[in-house]
Amino acid sequence: MNYSLQACSRFTRSILTISKLFTSSIQADAAKCFPRITSFQLCSNFHSTAKRNDLMEFFDDEKNWGQNEVRVGRSWKAEELRIKSNEDLHKLWYILLKEKNMLLTMEEECKQQVRLFPNPERIDKVEESMKNLEKVVLERNEAYFMLETGKTGGRPGYVKIGALGLRHFYRETEHLIPKFMNKKWQSDNASYTHTRDVQDFLQRYKERKFLEKRKARNREKNHVLGLMRRFPNLDMEAVKEQFPSVNIEKIRNSKKARGHKENTI
């Protein structure tokens, strides 16, 4: 045991000696080529370690502390991101992620200090930029896979009827156990559409959706009637384009669409 420890210590000392000789030889050769550079500069430049910052990177610039408003720009648009390279998009994603972490940290700090967080819409702008960036990356991935394999490359899915009879989009996943053997999957995806309670729920749910759609149509119809009363020379083509669900020709000749001056004799 002692012999093995001595052998390990000798081996370690020999490795350290060789590394020192190698470093000194590199410094000597560099000193001949670059006599103005000191040995300290050579040692400091002879590394590939990434730059490390402190925890202040999670906080905003000190000049913005205590300000009621901070001047910021707009979010990145998808059209602008489409002309960027993949490397630039990769760098921009981590820049936005770092900015989002900083804003969330500052928001929490302002809550603890009972202070106003300046420009809270900055978080929305960063999230919108990240959403557009992810959209562009997915478009490129789909184009690549369609060119190579003829498929989008995404996870397949289909419209599925849930346990309560509601339709939703289900993305397929891999399972180690088949469906007929997986008791947990069978219990989680059990269907109750045949029960009386679920049928009553579906009937009331469809009725509620129908009433919401009818209220939305009436709301748009009344809005168009108000526009016709206030603006007799209204551009009907623009109104049809903006409100396609409203029958313009039907309500155009109604009394409600006429102004007060037209109703007077």
C-alpha positions, 0 to 999 in steps of 0.5 A, spaced: 500 500 500 505 504 501 509 502 495 503 504 491 502 511 494 509 512 493 509 510 486 503 515 485 506 521 488 512 520 484 508 520 477 504 526 479 511 530 481 513 527 474 507 530 470 508 537 474 515 537 472 513 536 465 508 541 465 512 546 468 518 545 463 513 545 457 510 552 459 517 555 460 519 553 453 512 556 450 514 562 454 521 562 452 519 561 445 514 567 445 518 572 449 523 571 443 518 572 438 514 578 442 519 581 447 515 586 449 510 582 452 511 580 459 510 573 462 504 575 466 500 577 459 502 570 456 500 566 462 493 570 462 492 569 454 494 562 454 487 559 456 480 558 453 476 559 459 469 563 458 468 569 461 464 569 467 460 574 470 457 575 477 450 575 480 449 582 478 448 580 471 441 578 473 439 585 475 438 591 471 443 597 469 444 601 476 442 607 472 435 605 471 434 603 478 429 608 481 427 610 474 419 611 473 420 609 466 426 606 461 427 607 454 426 601 450 425 598 443 420 594 440 420 586 439 423 583 434 418 581 428 418 574 424 420 578 418 426 581 421 428 574 424 427 570 417 433 574 414 438 572 420 442 566 420 442 560 424 448 562 428 445 569 429 438 566 432 442 561 436 445 567 440 439 572 440 435 566 443 440 566 449 440 574 449 433 574 450 433 568 455 438 572 459 434 579 458 427 575 461 431 572 467 433 579 468 426 582 468 423 577 472 428 578 477 427 585 477 420 585 477 420 580 484 425 585 487 420 591 486 415 587 489 419 585 495 421 593 496 414 595 494 416 599 488 413 600 481 417 596 476 418 601 470 416 599 463 413 592 465 411 591 458 418 589 457 417 582 459 411 582 454 416 584 448 421 579 450 416 573 450 413 576 443 420 576 440 422 569 443 415 566 440 417 569 433 424 566 434 421 559 435 416 560 430 422 562 425 426 556 427 420 551 426 419 554 419 426 552 417 426 545 421 419 543 417 422 546 410 428 542 411 425 535 413 420 536 408 426 537 403 429 531 406 424 526 408 417 529 405 415 530 412 414 536 417 419 532 422 414 534 428 411 530 432 404 527 429 397 528 432 390 528 431 383 531 433 381 526 439 375 526 443 376 527 451 373 523 457 367 528 457 366 528 449 370 535 448 374 535 442 382 537 443 388 536 439 392 530 441 400 529 440 402 522 440 407 520 445 411 514 445 409 508 451 414 503 453 407 499 455 402 497 450 395 500 451 391 494 452 397 492 458 397 499 461 392 500 466 394 507 468 393 510 461 386 506 461 384 509 467 387 516 465 383 516 458 377 513 460 371 515 456 365 517 460 361 520 454 356 514 455 353 517 462 347 521 463 351 526 466 356 527 461 350 528 455 347 533 460 354 537 460 355 537 453 348 539 451 349 545 456 356 546 453 353 547 446 348 551 448 353 556 452 357 556 446 351 558 441 349 564 445 356 566 446 356 566 438 350 570 437 351 575 442 358 576 438 354 577 432 349 582 435 354 586 438 358 586 431 351 588 428 349 594 432 356 596 432 356 597 424 349 600 425 352 605 429 357 607 424 352 607 419 348 612 423 354 617 424 357 616 417 352 616 412 358 616 406 361 610 409 365 605 405 361 599 405 367 594 402 371 596 408 366 594 413 364 588 409 372 586 409 372 588 417 366 585 419 364 579 414 359 575 419 354 582 418 349 582 412 351 589 410 345 589 405 340 587 409 341 592 415 343 597 410 335 599 408 333 598 415 330 604 419 336 603 425 341 604 420 338 611 418 340 618 421 336 623 425 336 627 419 333 622 414 327 620 418 325 627 419 319 630 414 
